[in-house]
Amino acid sequence: MIESAKATRVAAVLTAAAAVAVALGLRALLSGDVTSTGALEQNSGTALYASAVYAAVVFLRPAARPLTAGAWALGWCWAVELAQLTPVPRTLSGQSILLRLIFGNAFDWTDVCWYPVGIVPLVLAHHALRRTRTGPGDQET
């Protein structure tokens, strides 16, 4: 179990790093600016942000079932998006580029729809990996 948790955490870190790298890479390639607001940059960044959040949930709770981790990740993403209806994220975002990438600065219904796009594929992949690791007839814990 300890080895499994360690491997899961390593995979979560690699997944989060890949999501962030792809998001920033797309922005740099498409516009030359990581703060670009183009539609492709914004939507892909939103989905990849959600992927990184999913990876963070799995890192913190490696034994979490994929649907549970997905629900927590989606809940976090939607909570951050709803918080953007207040001035708090905008204030935090003004302090650094990192905080802007984490908290954003303006509510957008489009983002609400793009979060599942980043989470669902990881839930499915996580479920498939757990099923492969435990075997089809074994019970998951």
C-alpha positions as MATLAB code, in Angstrom:
seq = 'MIESAKATRVAAVLTAAAAVAVALGLRALLSGDVTSTGALEQNSGTALYASAVYAAVVFLRPAARPLTAGAWALGWCWAVELAQLTPVPRTLSGQSILLRLIFGNAFDWTDVCWYPVGIVPLVLAHHALRRTRTGPGDQET';
ca = [
       0.000    0.000    0.000;
       2.837    2.422    0.845;
       4.575    1.748   -2.485;
       1.291    2.172   -4.291;
       0.650    5.536   -2.597;
       4.174    6.669   -3.399;
       3.809    5.690   -7.068;
       0.421    7.411   -7.221;
       1.892   10.604   -5.778;
       4.775   10.553   -8.259;
       2.292   10.084  -11.111;
       0.184   12.960   -9.742;
       3.188   15.304   -9.634;
       4.152   14.347  -13.185;
       0.581   14.847  -14.376;
       0.310   18.274  -12.757;
       3.687   19.322  -14.154;
       2.680   18.160  -17.630;
      -0.634   20.042  -17.457;
       1.066   23.263  -16.388;
       3.826   22.861  -18.992;
       1.339   22.240  -21.803;
      -0.854   25.177  -20.741;
       2.060   27.606  -20.519;
       3.655   26.161  -23.645;
       0.478   26.655  -25.665;
       0.209   30.242  -24.517;
       3.862   30.942  -25.292;
       3.664   29.299  -28.725;
       0.354   30.818  -29.760;
       0.849   34.335  -28.491;
       4.299   34.642  -26.964;
       2.750   35.683  -23.649;
       1.658   33.433  -20.768;
      -0.975   35.997  -19.809;
      -2.614   35.894  -23.251;
      -6.395   36.064  -23.346;
      -7.039   34.396  -26.719;
      -9.901   31.888  -26.800;
      -7.717   28.827  -27.438;
      -5.235   29.870  -24.769;
      -7.996   30.580  -22.263;
     -10.042   27.438  -22.847;
      -7.101   25.046  -23.002;
      -5.616   26.740  -19.945;
      -8.869   26.311  -18.048;
      -9.081   22.603  -18.886;
      -5.405   22.033  -18.065;
      -5.778   23.976  -14.796;
      -8.554   21.550  -13.874;
      -6.255   18.637  -14.783;
      -3.599   20.012  -12.444;
      -6.185   20.408   -9.679;
      -7.237   16.775  -10.166;
      -3.590   15.738   -9.893;
      -3.252   17.780   -6.694;
      -6.276   16.038   -5.185;
      -4.798   12.629   -6.051;
      -1.438   13.702   -4.606;
      -3.083   14.707   -1.331;
      -5.301   11.633   -1.229;
      -3.685    8.832   -3.278;
      -6.257    6.254   -2.162;
      -9.170    8.358   -3.406;
     -11.443    6.720   -5.944;
     -11.340    8.453   -9.319;
     -14.923    9.760   -9.143;
     -14.337   11.116   -5.648;
     -11.108   12.828   -6.704;
     -12.905   14.203   -9.755;
     -15.742   15.576   -7.637;
     -13.283   17.295   -5.280;
     -11.319   18.757   -8.194;
     -14.454   20.016   -9.919;
     -15.739   21.423   -6.636;
     -12.481   23.335   -6.114;
     -12.517   24.690   -9.680;
     -16.118   25.816   -9.450;
     -15.535   27.353   -5.994;
     -12.599   29.367   -7.334;
     -14.690   30.447  -10.319;
     -17.584   31.517   -8.086;
     -15.145   33.366   -5.820;
     -14.308   35.473   -8.873;
     -17.696   37.123   -8.402;
     -16.054   38.840   -5.407;
     -13.043   41.192   -5.462;
     -10.779   38.744   -3.598;
      -9.332   36.819   -6.590;
      -8.740   40.041   -8.525;
      -6.851   41.477   -5.541;
      -4.759   38.317   -5.172;
      -4.156   38.150   -8.927;
      -2.757   41.664   -8.875;
       0.031   40.530   -6.544;
       1.740   38.003   -8.845;
       1.427   36.097  -12.095;
       1.358   32.816  -10.151;
      -1.650   33.914   -8.103;
      -3.341   35.134  -11.284;
      -2.861   31.713  -12.880;
      -4.267   30.007   -9.781;
      -7.188   32.290   -8.927;
      -7.972   34.152  -12.141;
      -9.656   37.512  -11.894;
     -13.080   37.431  -13.539;
     -15.997   35.009  -13.514;
     -16.699   33.338  -16.854;
     -19.445   30.790  -17.555;
     -17.251   29.317  -20.286;
     -14.688   28.316  -17.652;
     -17.382   26.514  -15.679;
     -17.976   24.331  -18.742;
     -14.279   23.741  -19.532;
     -13.287   22.405  -16.079;
     -14.887   18.982  -16.664;
     -13.024   18.752  -19.991;
      -9.769   18.706  -18.031;
     -11.004   16.403  -15.286;
     -13.062   13.695  -17.006;
     -10.192   12.211  -19.088;
      -8.056   11.911  -15.955;
     -10.906   10.293  -14.027;
     -11.266    7.733  -16.817;
      -7.504    7.108  -17.041;
      -7.219    6.861  -13.254;
     -10.118    4.398  -13.151;
      -8.529    2.282  -15.895;
      -5.169    2.247  -14.105;
      -6.742    1.278  -10.791;
      -8.731   -1.470  -12.506;
      -5.576   -2.785  -14.184;
      -3.625   -2.669  -10.924;
      -6.299   -4.404   -8.837;
      -7.658   -6.718  -11.526;
     -11.242   -6.789  -12.791;
     -12.547   -9.060  -10.027;
     -10.729   -7.460   -7.095;
     -12.407   -5.002   -4.776;
     -10.987   -1.474   -4.582;
     -10.515    0.192   -1.235;
];
